[in-house]
Amino acid sequence: MQFRSILTLIAVAASALWGSTGTVLAQEPRSDERTDALVLEMHQAFRRDDTRRLTQLLPQVRGHVLEPWAAYWELR
């Protein structure tokens, strides 16, 4: 589960960065086990080049701290 640890570190760093810039987010970032698992599933779909699955999962990770990465994977 090393990848999960890296995701957690990135999420914490992103939260700290957003907090320090004073940027007001329209929606509070969320990170729970369900959405974390969906982000991990998106990463696996990205590695498999499964664009259909990425498109299906993206709406489910809205508001997650790592949503920008998920959107990048879906666009790429």
Secondary structure, 3 states (H helix, E strand, C coil): CHHHHHHHHHHHHHHHHHHHHCCCCCCCCECCHHHHHHHHHHHHHHHHCCHHHHHHHHHHHCCECCHHHHHHHHHC
